[in-house]
Amino acid sequence: MESVAAPAPAAGSGSRPVFDRRLPGGHPYDPALDQHAASDTDCACVAQNIRYDHRVSPEREAMFDASSRRPRSARELRRGFEDYLRDNVREASDPDFSSHLLNGQNVVVGGTANLKRLDPRIELGRIIRLNALLHPLMVAAEKNPGLFGKTDAFNSPPRFREFLETKCTGSAADSADFVRRVLDGLNLAGARAPYHTNWVARWDQLEPTLSSGAERWATCVGLRLPDPGEWLIVLRYSIEDVGTLVRPTVLDAGWHSCHFPSPRRLAPEIGGHPVDLGPRTHWSSDLLAEYLHAQIEYRFEYWEAAGRRLQKANSSTSCSLINCRSDHRDRLQSKYGPLEDWMS
């Protein structure tokens, strides 16, 4: 891999962190981050993540800086994050998060160094928004017209919503057949239409929340559903099925304000912790552990192992983002001790 130099410090700025490192004279991203901090809530939260996410190594920061053509304006920084997420994380055959050189301090299992920091038999749970799969399923249907029938039946978001409503409200056998076809479609789309990096939680922590309905499935893993009526499924599989498992960073989350960095000094196998977007009365006693892995081949048995769960979220999952993040920081501090000035 070509070596890239870390960005040079900018003169005349105060010593504030970027990726939880302070450079004498400030950082080149300071003006852009200041603009985002004074912007809307979502941008201000992402700017805070960028300042304090210590999990981004100097080597990976340098890779981001070079691949995004050294962004300096607020617009360039956001575009750089979005492009990096697409090119170096989601659509890369060898994503940056699996590199020991760039991300070794976050690799839990596998990676280029073939680490084994967790038992590969530990089970994981994944929530998938079916409504977010229009593009990959269109690609799959074009490759295999017999999979879903004519693609013009769901070639726009409104039609896709109607299509899901029809397919998910049939008999149990018909719904199961549709889930099987969705998973086959995601596997068929493959690298031509990457739909997600795969964010997962430990199954033993996630499973107790699944009896509370689809809205709770989403909120407990920090997943915002912009509209009511979205369909969700749950998958269950083990670490040994995923290849490389990592603790995620802000570069893997992209411009996503619900993401929240892990506190300093934690071992990578602890994972990250998603911000719970639900009411306090629904919180579990402990924080969920979250991880990330590359796209895998999904098996129908993963859905069966998770209890054949297919449900509609009848309400959106909105919340006061500032309050949710503040509560999350308090929970982190209760669990791990004083956080001092971190993420404050």
C-alpha positions in Angstrom: 0.0 0.0 0.0 1.3 3.4 -0.9 2.4 5.5 2.1 0.6 8.8 2.7 1.7 11.6 4.9 -0.5 12.9 7.7 -2.0 16.4 7.1 0.3 19.2 8.2 -0.9 21.4 11.1 -2.5 24.7 10.1 -1.2 27.8 11.7 -3.2 30.2 13.8 -5.8 27.8 15.2 -6.3 26.8 18.8 -5.3 23.4 20.0 -8.5 21.5 19.6 -8.7 17.8 18.9 -9.4 16.1 15.6 -9.7 12.3 15.9 -8.8 13.0 19.6 -5.4 14.3 18.7 -4.2 17.8 19.2 -1.7 19.3 16.8 0.4 22.4 17.7 -1.1 25.3 15.8 -4.3 23.4 15.1 -5.6 21.1 12.4 -6.4 21.8 8.8 -10.0 20.7 9.4 -10.6 23.2 12.1 -12.4 25.9 10.0 -14.6 23.3 8.3 -15.5 21.7 11.7 -16.3 25.1 13.2 -18.7 25.8 10.4 -20.4 22.4 10.9 -20.5 22.9 14.6 -22.4 26.2 14.1 -24.7 24.6 11.5 -27.7 22.3 12.0 -27.9 19.6 14.8 -26.9 16.7 12.6 -23.8 18.4 11.2 -22.8 19.7 14.7 -23.0 16.1 16.1 -20.9 14.7 13.3 -18.3 17.5 13.8 -18.1 16.5 17.5 -17.6 12.8 16.4 -14.8 13.8 14.1 -13.1 15.8 16.9 -13.2 13.1 19.5 -13.1 9.7 17.7 -9.7 8.4 18.9 -10.3 5.1 17.1 -9.3 6.7 13.8 -5.5 6.0 13.6 -3.1 8.6 12.2 -2.5 6.2 9.2 -6.2 6.0 8.4 -6.6 9.7 8.9 -3.8 10.2 6.3 -5.5 7.8 3.9 -8.8 9.7 4.3 -7.1 13.0 3.8 -5.4 11.9 0.6 -8.3 10.0 -0.9 -10.6 12.9 -0.3 -8.1 15.3 -1.9 -7.4 17.1 1.4 -10.7 18.8 2.2 -10.6 22.2 3.7 -14.1 23.8 3.4 -17.1 22.5 5.2 -18.7 21.3 2.0 -15.5 19.5 0.9 -15.2 17.8 4.3 -18.7 16.4 4.2 -18.3 15.3 0.5 -15.0 13.7 1.5 -16.7 11.7 4.2 -19.5 10.5 1.9 -17.1 9.6 -0.9 -14.7 7.8 1.4 -17.6 5.8 2.9 -18.6 4.7 -0.6 -15.2 4.1 -2.2 -13.1 2.9 0.8 -15.6 1.2 3.0 -18.9 0.1 1.3 -17.8 -0.6 -2.2 -14.2 -1.6 -1.7 -13.3 -5.3 -2.2 -10.7 -4.8 0.5 -12.2 -2.1 2.8 -9.9 0.1 4.8 -11.4 -1.2 8.1 -9.9 -4.7 7.5 -6.3 -3.4 7.1 -4.0 -4.0 10.0 -1.9 -1.1 8.9 -4.7 1.4 8.8 -7.1 0.0 11.4 -5.3 -2.7 13.4 -6.4 -1.2 16.8 -10.0 -1.8 15.9 -9.9 -5.3 14.3 -11.5 -7.8 16.6 -11.4 -11.0 14.5 -9.7 -11.6 11.2 -8.3 -8.7 9.1 -5.0 -8.8 7.3 -3.3 -9.9 10.6 -5.9 -12.7 11.3 -6.6 -11.6 14.9 -8.8 -13.6 17.3 -9.9 -11.3 20.1 -13.3 -12.9 20.5 -14.6 -16.4 20.4 -15.7 -17.0 16.8 -18.7 -19.0 18.1 -20.2 -15.8 19.6 -23.5 -15.0 17.9 -24.4 -11.7 16.3 -27.7 -10.1 15.4 -28.5 -7.8 12.5 -31.5 -5.6 11.8 -32.2 -5.0 8.1 -34.5 -2.3 6.8 -36.2 -3.8 3.8 -37.3 -0.3 2.6 -33.7 0.6 2.2 -33.0 -2.2 -0.3 -34.6 -0.8 -3.5 -31.4 -0.4 -5.4 -29.8 -3.8 -4.7 -33.0 -5.6 -5.3 -33.5 -3.8 -8.6 -30.0 -5.0 -9.6 -30.8 -8.5 -8.5 -34.1 -8.5 -10.4 -32.4 -7.4 -13.6 -29.9 -10.3 -13.2 -32.6 -12.8 -12.4 -36.0 -11.7 -13.8 -37.7 -14.7 -12.1 -36.7 -13.5 -8.6 -39.4 -10.9 -8.1 -41.1 -10.6 -11.5 -41.2 -7.4 -13.5 -39.0 -4.7 -12.0 -41.5 -2.0 -13.0 -43.6 -3.3 -10.1 -41.1 -1.6 -7.7 -38.9 0.8 -9.7 -39.5 3.8 -7.5 -39.7 4.4 -3.8 -43.5 4.7 -3.7 -44.0 1.5 -5.8 -41.4 -0.3 -3.7 -43.3 0.6 -0.6 -46.5 -0.9 -2.1 -44.6 -3.9 -3.3 -43.2 -4.6 0.3 -46.7 -4.1 1.8 -48.1 -6.7 -0.6 -45.3 -9.2 -0.1 -44.9 -8.9 3.7 -48.6 -9.2 4.6 -49.4 -12.5 2.9 -49.5 -15.9 4.5 -46.6 -17.0 6.7 -45.4 -19.3 4.0 -45.5 -16.5 1.4 -43.8 -14.1 3.6 -41.0 -16.6 4.3 -40.6 -17.2 0.6 -40.3 -13.5 0.1 -37.6 -13.2 2.8 -35.7 -16.0 1.1 -35.9 -14.2 -2.2 -34.7 -10.9 -0.6 -31.7 -12.6 0.9 -31.0 -14.4 -2.5 -31.3 -11.0 -4.2 -28.8 -9.3 -1.9 -26.4 -12.1 -2.5 -27.0 -11.9 -6.2 -26.5 -8.1 -6.4 -23.2 -8.5 -4.6 -20.4 -6.1 -5.5 -22.5 -4.4 -8.2 -24.8 -2.9 -5.6 -23.4 -2.9 -2.1 -26.3 -2.1 0.2 -24.5 -1.7 3.5 -21.5 -2.4 5.5 -23.1 -4.8 8.1 -23.6 -3.3 11.5 -24.3 -5.9 14.1 -24.8 -6.4 17.8 -24.1 -9.3 20.1 -27.1 -11.6 19.9 -27.2 -12.3 23.7 -27.7 -8.5 24.3 -30.0 -7.8 21.4 -32.4 -10.7 21.7 -34.2 -9.6 24.9 -35.3 -6.4 23.1 -36.9 -8.2 20.1 -40.1 -9.0 21.9 -41.0 -5.3 22.0 -41.8 -4.8 18.3 -40.0 -3.4 15.2 -39.8 0.2 16.4 -37.8 -1.0 19.4 -35.6 -3.2 17.2 -34.6 0.0 15.4 -34.2 2.4 18.3 -32.0 0.0 20.4 -29.4 -0.1 17.7 -29.5 3.6 16.9 -31.4 3.2 13.6 -33.6 6.1 12.6 -36.6 5.3 10.6 -37.7 8.5 8.8 -41.2 7.3 8.0 -43.8 5.0 9.6 -44.6 1.8 7.9 -41.1 0.4 7.3 -40.5 -3.3 7.2 -37.6 -4.9 9.2 -36.2 -8.4 9.5 -33.7 -9.8 11.9 -30.8 -12.1 11.2 -28.7 -14.3 13.6 -25.3 -15.7 12.8 -21.9 -16.3 14.4 -18.6 -14.4 14.2 -17.1 -17.3 12.3 -19.5 -16.5 9.4 -18.2 -13.0 8.8 -14.5 -13.1 8.2 -13.3 -9.8 9.6 -15.1 -8.2 12.5 -14.2 -4.7 13.7 -15.0 -2.0 16.2 -16.5 0.8 13.9 -15.2 4.3 13.6 -16.7 7.6 12.4 -15.1 6.9 9.0 -17.1 3.7 8.8 -20.3 5.5 9.9 -20.0 8.4 7.5 -22.0 11.5 8.0 -24.3 9.9 10.5 -25.3 11.9 13.6 -26.6 9.0 15.6 -23.2 7.4 15.7 -21.2 8.0 18.9 -17.5 7.1 19.4 -16.3 4.7 22.0 -14.6 6.1 25.1 -10.8 6.1 25.3 -8.7 3.2 26.6 -11.3 0.5 25.8 -10.2 -2.8 24.3 -11.5 -3.2 20.7 -13.3 -6.5 21.5 -15.7 -4.5 23.7 -17.0 -3.0 20.5 -18.8 0.3 20.0 -22.1 1.2 21.7 -25.0 2.5 19.7 -27.0 5.5 20.9 -30.4 4.1 22.1 -33.0 6.3 20.5 -35.9 4.9 22.5 -37.5 6.3 25.7 -35.6 5.6 28.9 -38.3 3.2 30.1 -37.3 0.9 27.3 -33.6 0.9 27.9 -31.9 -2.4 28.7 -29.8 -2.5 31.8 -26.5 -2.5 29.9 -25.2 -0.9 26.7 -25.3 -3.0 23.5 -22.0 -3.9 21.9 -21.9 -3.1 18.2 -19.5 -4.2 15.5 -19.0 -4.0 11.8 -18.2 -6.5 9.0 -18.1 -6.5 5.3 -21.0 -7.8 3.1 -21.4 -11.6 3.4 -23.6 -14.2 1.8 -26.8 -14.3 3.7 -28.4 -17.7 4.3 -32.1 -18.2 4.9 -31.2 -20.1 8.1 -29.9 -16.8 9.6 -33.5 -15.5 9.5 -34.9 -18.8 10.8 -32.4 -18.8 13.7 -33.5 -15.3 14.7 -37.1 -16.5 15.1 -38.4 -15.7 11.5 -38.9 -12.1 12.5 -40.5 -9.9 9.9 -42.4 -6.8 11.3 -43.6 -3.4 10.3 -42.6 -0.4 12.4 -45.8 1.6 12.5 -44.2 4.8 13.7 -41.0 6.6 12.8 -38.1 6.6 15.3 -37.6 10.2 15.9 -36.1 11.7 19.1 -34.3 14.7 20.5 -30.8 13.9 19.1 -29.0 16.2 21.5 -30.8 14.6 24.5 -30.2 11.1 23.3 -26.5 11.8 22.8 -26.2 13.5 26.2 -28.0 10.5 27.9 -25.7 8.1 26.0 -22.6 9.9 27.3 -24.0 9.7 30.8 -24.5 6.0 30.4 -20.9 5.6 29.1 -19.6 7.5 32.1 -21.6 5.3 34.5 -20.2 2.2 32.9 -16.6 3.2 32.4 -15.9 6.0 34.8 -15.1 9.7 34.3 -14.8 10.8 30.7 -13.3 14.2 31.6 -13.6 16.6 28.7 -14.2 13.9 26.1 -17.2 14.5 23.8 -18.3 17.4 26.1 
